[in-house]
Amino acid sequence: MAKRLAAIAMQHRIGEVFDAIVTGATEHGTFVRVSQPRLEGLLAQGAQGLDVGDKLRVKLIRTDVQKGYIDFARAKNQKVRQLHSRALPRGPNQPLAHHTPQANL
């Protein structure tokens, strides 16, 4: 049941990139655990050359709610989306600046 709930929660996040760690390899494939939100899925694409414990970025490519499957692909040259952060305007020759809202004390 927990796997189905995770698949439901992730179905609207297809295409997003996450930090992950390789947690296992079986005859069925290589598995990764995403750090936020904390869940596991199959690394369906790009598992070559990885060992248990390797850290990588993965892209969510599909979910199957009926089976509780969550599938990822190895992401290349993509940044993990930063939540609670937004870009500030910049001049033509200035680097992009970020503003993170702070809680009122």
Protein Blocks (a to p, Z undefined) as FASTA:
>chain_A
ZZmmmmmmmmmmgoiacddddfbdcfkbccdddfbdcdddddfbhpgoiaehiacddddf
bdcfknopacddddehiacddehiacddddfkbccddddddddZZ
